[in-house]
Amino acid sequence: MAGDPALAANLKLAKTKEMYFAFVAKGSEGKLLVDKKKIPAKEIADAKKESGGGTIYQGRLKGEDGTMVFEVAKPVAAPIVALTKKVIKAEAGLMLDVEYRVAADLSAEEDSAASADAAAGAPPPAPPPPPIAAGTPPPAPPPPPVAEGGPRFVARLKALAPVMQKVETVNKEAAAQAKAQVAEGNKAYLAKNYDAANAALDTAETLLKQGLTAAVKGTAPPPPPSPVDNLEKRVLGRLKALEPVLTKIEPLKSQEAKDVRQAIKEANGFVAKKDFESANGTLDIAESMIKDVLKSLAGSAPPAGGREKGTFVAFTQARLKWDSARKTVQAELAKLEQSILDTFKNLPKIPPAKLAELANSAKKLYTILDKLDERLIDKLDEALNAQTPEARTKVNKEAGDIVKEYQAFVNSDPLVNDIDGNPFTSVNVRGFLVQTLADLSARLA
C-alpha cells in the first residue's frame, strides 16, 4: 500500500497534466510534495523541518513519453534522481522513470527556495522589551550575533593572522602545518563549502596552540590527523566494503540495481575529484538503495517447492518490458504517420485542406495505444507493493487478465492486423506486439 495516497494520485495526474513539486533531500531520505499549484514556501519549510534539514529542489513536473520530468532551475547530481525514485516508490507505491531537466525560466524558484530555507530556520519574533522605570539605567545591548558560514570563516581567518606570525617566530614547523590547513580552508571557502572551510580552521587553531605550548616546553607538536584524510579513509573503506555486495547484484537488470550502479559510479567520480564529502553523501544514498535491492532479491528467491508465483523480479521485468513496448510501438506509429504525410505532400494538386484532413486522419493511428494502455503498468506497481503472498497472487492474476485483454485486441483489431503490410513504409507493430504479449503472459503465468 502507498504511504501517501494523495501523492500517488498527484503523480498519476502529472502524467497528463503539468504540476508543481518541491523535494527536500536529506542524506538517503527525502520528502516530495506535488500539487496543481506552486507549493507554498511555508509547506516546503515545514517539510524541511520535518526532515531535519536538507536541500530543497523545486519546479515543474510533467509526464513525457513514460518518464516523469522534474524541471528545475539548476542541474542536480545523479544521486538525487535515484533518491527521487526511491521516495516515490516508498511514499506513493509507484515505480517511475525520473529525469531532472534544467528550465531557464525557473530561476525565480531559487528565490522561493531561499524563502523556504529562511522560513524553516527563522526563530519566532522576540517579545517587546518591558518598559524601563524612570531613573533606571538602560540594559546592556545584546551581544552581536555569531556569524554563520562564510562571514564566520573570514572573521576567524583575520583573527588567526597575528597568532600565525607569533608562532612562526618560535615554531616554524607548527606554523607550516597550520598554513597548510588555512590553504585547505581557503579552497573550501572559494568553493562555498563553508563547513569544510571552518573545519580546516579548527585544525589550524589546534596546531597553533600546540605550537606555542611546544615552544615553551622545547618540543615539536605532534601533527593531528587531518579531517580531510579521515573522511578520505572512511569513503575508501566504504567503497571497499561494498565490493562483494556489488558483485552479488551485478547480474540483476532491474532499474533499482541500475540506480545502485549509477550511484556508485557517481561516488567514484567524486573520489577522483577529491570531493570526499560529496562521495560520502552519495554512498549514503547508494547503501539505502542496496538494502532495498537485497530485500527484493531475497523476496524473489524460489521456495523449496518451486518458483513462487508473482515474484518481485518477475513483476519488475514485466513492468519494464511493457513500458518499453509501448514506447517502441509509439515510435513505429510516428514513423508510419510521417511517411503517409510525406507521400501525399509530394503528390501534385493536393489541396491544403485535403492535406490537413489527411494529417488529422493519420493521428488515428495512435488509437492503438489507447487500447494498449498503462493499466498493466499500474497493476504491476500494485503488485510490487503487495504486502502478502496472497495479495501478490491476486494482483498477479489481475495483471494476467489485462495481458489477455491486450492479446484479444491485437488479434481482432482491423487496423492492427493491416498495419504491418501498409504500402507506405516498413513497420513491425503487430508482430512485435504478439511476441511481447506472449512473453508477458509467460512471465505472469
N, C-alpha and C positions, 0 to 999 in steps of 0.2 A: 504493500500500500504506500502511496505517496505521502510524505510527511506534511506537505503543503499543497492541498488540492487547488487553492486559488492560484499558486504559482504554476502548477501544471496546466490549468485552464488558460492562463495568460500566455504561456509558452506555445500552446497549441494554436491560440488565436494569432500569435505573431507569425505563424507560418504563412498566413494570408493577409495580414494587416500590420502596418508599421506600428511599433510600440516603442516605449521608452524603458530604459533599465538603469539600475545602479548596482554595482557589485563591489562588496567590501572583501578584500583578500587579506587574510592573516595567517601566515605560515602555510600549513596544509589544510586550513579550513577557510570557509567563506560564507557570505550571506548575499543572496541575489534577490533584488526587488524588480518586478516588471509590472508596468501599468500602461493604460492607454494615454495617460497624461504624463508630463515630466514629473519625476519623483521629487517631492518637496525636500528642501535641504534638511529640515528637521527630521524627516523619516530616515534620511541617509545617516544623519548624525546619531540617531537612536540605534540604527543597525550597527554602526561602527562601535558605539559604546557597548552594545550587547556582545559584540565580537571581541571586546577587549583591545580595541585599536585596529590598525591595519591600513591598507592603501585603498583608496576609492577609485573605481573606474566607472564612468557613466556615459550615456549617449543614447543612440537609437538602436532598435532591434528589429530585424525583419527576416523572413524566410526567403531563401534563394536557392532554387534547384536542390531542395532537400537539406540545405545547410542553414543553420541559424547564424546569421551575420550580426555581430556586435560592432556598431560603428562608434569610434572614439576619436578624440582629438589628437592623441599621440600614440605611437607604436607601443605595444605591450610585449613582454617577454613570453616565450613559448610556454613556460610552466603555467602561466595564467590561463592559457587556453585549456590545458589539461585539467587545471583546478576547476575551471568553469564547468567542464563536462562532468567532473566528479560531483560537484554541488547540485547540478541539475538532476543527475541520477539519484542522489541521496535524498534531495528535498522534494523533487517533482515526480520521481519514478520514471523518468524518460531517458532514453539513450539518444542523444542528438549529436550530429556533427557540428562543430563550433568553429567559427572563424572570426578573428578580430581584424577590423579594417579601419584605416585612418580616413576620416572625412574632414576636409579642410574647413567646412563651415561650422565645426563643433568646438572651435577654440573657446567660445564663451562658456562652454560647460566646465572648463578649468576653473573659472571664477566661481561657478556654483559649487564645485567640489571643494574649493578653498573655503567657501562659506560653511559647507557642511563640516569640514575639519574644525573650523573655528567654533561652530555651534557645539560640536562634540566635546571640545576641550575647554569651552568658556566657563568660568566659575560663575555662580549666581551673583547678582549685583550686591555690593556691600550695603548694609543698612546705613542710614544717615547718622552722623555723629551726634551724641547728646549735646544739648545746649551747655555752654560754658558759663558758670556763675560769675557774677561781677567780682573782679579782684583776683580771679584765679588765673595763673599763667597758662598760656595755651599749651596743649600737649605737644610732645616732640613729634616731628614729621616721621612718617613710616619709612623704614629702610628702603632703599631703591630695589626694584625687582631684580632677581637673578637673571642675567642674560641667558638666552637659550641658543643652542646650536652654534651657528656661525659667529654671531656677536660675542658669545662667551669664549670661543676659541681665540678670537682676535684680542680680547682683553687679557686672557691668560698669557698669550704669546708675548704681549707687551710687558707684562709683569715679570716674565722669565728673563728678559734681556739683561738686567743688572745682575741677577743671580748667576747667569751663564758667564758673564765677564769675571765675576769673583771666583768661580770655580776654575776657570781657565788659568788663573794665576797660581792656583795651589794644586790642581789635579787635572792635567791635560787629558789623561785617558778617560776620566769620567765625563769631562766636557765634550770630548769627541763622541762618546756614546750617546749623550743627551742630544747633541746636534743632529745625529743620525735619526733619532726619534722625532725631533722637530721637523726635519725634512720630510719624514713619512706623514706627519700631521699636515704639513703644507700641501702635499699631494692630495690627501683625502679632502682637505678644505676646498681645493680648486675643483675637485670632483663633486663637491656639495655633499660629501659623506661626512657630516659634522660629528656623528657619534664616533666614527673611527678617528677623526682628527683630534677630538678631545681625549680619546683613549690613548693616543700617541703622546699627548702632553702629560697625561697621568704618569706614563713610563718615564718621560723626560724629567719630570719633577722628582720622581723617586731616585733616579740616577744622580741628579744634582745634590739631593740631600745626602745620599750615601757618599758622594764625592767629598763634600765638606766634612762629614764625620770621619772618613778615612784619612783625610789630610791632617786632621787633628791627631789621630791615632798613629799616623805614619804608615797606613796600609791602603792598598788599592781596593776599590769596591768591587764585589762580585757582580758581573753583569746579570741583571734579572732576565727571566725569559720574556721574549717579545710576544705581545698578544697576537701579532700577525703570524708569528711562527707557530704558536699554539693552535690557531684556527686552521692553518695550513695542514698541520699534522692530523687534526681532527677530520677535516674534509677528506684527505687522502686515505685515512683509516676507514672512513665510512664507505668510500668507493671500493676499497679492497674487500671489505666485509660483504658487499652486495654482489660480488662476482659470482659466487655459486648460485645465488638466487636468480640472477640474470641468465645464467646458463640453463636453469630449470625452466624458465618461461620463454626462452629463445624460440622454441618451435611453435608457440602459440601465435595465431594470426588474428586474434580478437583486437578490437580497437583499443581496449584498455591496455593490452600488452604493448601495442604500438606506442601508446601515450607514455608508458613507462620508459621504453627505449628512447623516445624523443627527449624526455626529461633528463635521463642520464647523459645523453649526448650534449644537452644544454649545460649540464653541470660540468662536464669535462671541458667544454668550451670556456666556461668561466675560470676554471683552474688554469687553463693555458694562458689566460689573460691576467693571472694572479689576482683575480677578483674572488677571493675565498668567501667573503660574506654572501655574495650572490649565489655562489656554488652551494654553500651550506643551506640557504633557504630553498634552493631548487631541490636538494636532496630530501628536505622535509616533505615536500610535495610528492616526490617520487616514492619515498618509503610508504607514505599513506596509500598511494595507488597500488603499490606492490602487495600490501595486505589484502586489498580487495581482489586482486588477480589471484592470489594464492587461495583465498576463500572460495572463489569460483572454481578454481582448479580442483580443490578438494571436493566441492559440491558436485562436480561433473564426473567424478570417477565412477565407473560402473560398479554396482553392488555385486555381492557374491553370486547371486542367482542370475546375473546377466546385466545388460545395459539398462539403466534406469530410463524410462520413457520421459522425454522432455527435460534434458539437461541444460545447464546454463550455456555450455558451449554450443549445443545444437540450436538453441534459441538465438544466440548471438550470431552464429553463422547464417541462419535463415534470414534474420533481420537485415544483415549487411548485404546478402545476396539479392533480396527483393528490392532494397533501396537502390542498389547498383543497376538492377534490371530495369527499373522504371526510368532511370537516367539514360540508359542505353537506348531504350525504345523512344524516348523523347528526342534523342539526337538523330535517330533514324527517320522519325517523322519530320523533323526540321529539314533534314536533307531532301526528303521527297517533296515537301512543300516548296522549297527553294527551286527545285528542278522543274516543278509544274509552272511556277511563276516565270522562270527564265524562258521556258519553251514558248509560252504564249506571248511574252513580250517581244520575242523575235519574229513572230508572225506578222505579216503586213495587214493593214486595215483592221486592226482590232481596236475598237473604240475604248477610250479610257474608262468609261462607265462599265464596260464589259470586263476589263481587266480588274477593276475594283470588285466586281461581283465574283470573279474567279478567285481573287485573293481571299475574300470572305468565305467562299466555299472550301478553299484549301485548309482553312482553320479547323474545319470539321474533323480533320484527321486526328486531332488531339482528343476527340471524344472517347477514343480508345482508352486513354489514361483516366478518364472519368470513371470508367468501369473497373479498370485495374488500378484501384485507388490505394490510399495509405492505411486502410483499415487493418491490413495484415501487420504493418509496422507497429501500429498502436496496440494490437493484440499481443504481439511478441514483447513489447515493452511491459505489458501487464504480466506476461508470463515470467519475465526476468525478475519481477518484483513480488511474485507469489511467495507467500510465507511458509507454505507446507507442500509436501509431495502431492497431496490430494488436490490442492489448488492448482499446482503446476499441470497435473494430468488433465484437469478440467479445461484449463485455458489452452493446453496443447491440442485438445480435440477441437475446440472452437477455432483455433488457427488453421487446423487441417481442413475444417469445413469451408473456411474462406478460400483456401487454395483450390478446393474442388469447385467452388463457385467461379473462380477465375478460369479454371480449365474449361468449364462448360461454356463460358462466354467466348473464349478463344476458338473453341471447336465449332461454334454455331454462328458467330457474327459474320455477315457477308463482307464487311469492309476488311476485317482481319484476314479472312480466307483469301481475298483477292489482292491484298496489298503487296505481297512479295513478288507477284507476277505483273506489277504495273508496267506500263510502257515508257515511263519517264526516266527512271534510274533504278539501279540495283539496290535493294534494301533487304535486310533479314529481320523481319518483325515476328511473323507467325512462327517460323521455325525456331527462332530464339526463345520465344515465349513458351512454346511447347516443351522444349528441353529444360528451361529454367523451372517451370512449374512442376515438371516431373521430378526434378531434383529436390525441390522444396517439399513435395509430397512425401518423398522417401525420408527426408530429414525429420519430418514431423510424424511419421508413421509410428 
